[in-house]
Amino acid sequence: MAKQQDNVEIKETLYDTVIIGGGIAGLTAAYMLRDKNILVLESEERFGGRVMSEKVHEATNNIGTQFFEVEDTSFHDLVKELGVKYITHDPSDGALGFYMNNKFYPDVLNEIFTTRVKLSALKLLSTAYRKVEIYKLGLTNPNDPRYLKLVAKTVDQLQGRYHPDLIAFTNTYLRGACVAKASRTSAGMGMLLTLDIFNTGKFGFVKGGFQQITDAMVNKLDGKVMSGASVTRVEENDGIVTI
């Protein structure tokens, strides 16, 4: 149940689900539940959270998420269903530009991936694979002690033994994937995204910026989203949650 208060009265409406937060996660969840009686509450005046695109002269600058993997995934299916246009890029077709450690690398893979860094990357991938297998246990058994031990850590706590250039590259990628700093990212999710870094599949870049995806979901959810709506209290009573 959501209450909307103004200077005159308090209006109460009963919903199947109320989603707090209109970032890409909240909007995606709402879109999947769009046939239900739902409401999305976003405290900011705009939706999308850290997904934001802006025009800089003739170019589009993505603040937050830059691209998605073009393969048979649920997110790729979502992009196609929304009718969002994108172009594909194969990483092996050209250089990958990267800005990290206050320096721009026009071809980062060839510039920093020395033999020592490559060997360190193999060790990191081995660790990431083993940690992700533990992380997956939480899907069926959230009380598994190995899972609980993993998610109690942040990903930077698992990065100390690897080459500093590799970790700088990894963490720069994680921030580009719209993730918090390594010191604030769960070790489980961080290791899952670390494996994603070295995926050899094609990347999808949205025409007009990644924000086209969140904007499309907002349009599809017309009447079920509310911006500028801060949540100050959540109460549960007899199975009814009041927001």
C-alpha positions, 0 to 999 in steps of 0.5 A: 500500500502506498500513501500519497500525502499533500496539504489536504489529504492522504490518499491510499492505494493498494498495489500488488508490488511497490518498487523503491528506486527507478534505476535500471534494476528497479525499472527492469523488475517493474517491466517484468511485472508490468501486467500487475498492479505496480508502482515505481517510486523514484526520489529523483526527478529523472529515472535511470539512476546511474544510467545516464547519457548526454550529448557532447557536440556530435558524440554521445557520452554514457555516464555509467553503463557503457555496453551490454553483451550481445548473446543469448541472454535475458537482457539482450532479449529485453533490449530487442523487445523494447525496440532499442537500436544498437550496434555491435562491436567485436573486441578483436576487430579493433583497439580498446581505449581505456582511461585509468590511473589518470592516463588514457590507453588507446590500445589498453590490451596491448599496452598493459597486458605484458606476460606478467599481467597475462599470467596474473590474469589467468590466476585471477580467472581461476579464482573468479571461477571458483568464487562464482561457483560458491556464489551460485550456491546462494541461489538455492541455499542462501544459508550455505556457510561458504556463500555467507563467507564470500558475500561478507567480503568486498571484491577488493579483499580478493584482489591483493595478490594480483598484478596492480595493472590487472586490478586497475583494469578490472576495477575500471571496467567494473565502474564502467559497468555501473558498479560501485567501487571495489571496496563497496562491491560484494565479492560474489558479484565482483567475481561474477563481473570479473569473469564477464570482463574476459568474455570474448563475445560481441558488445552492444552499444545503444544508438543515442546512449544507454539511457535509451533502454531505461527511457523505453522502459519508463515509457512502457510503464506509463502511469506506473512510475512516479518521480520526485517521490521520496520514501520516508517510512516503510511499515508492515502490519498483518501482511500489508506493507505501507509505504 
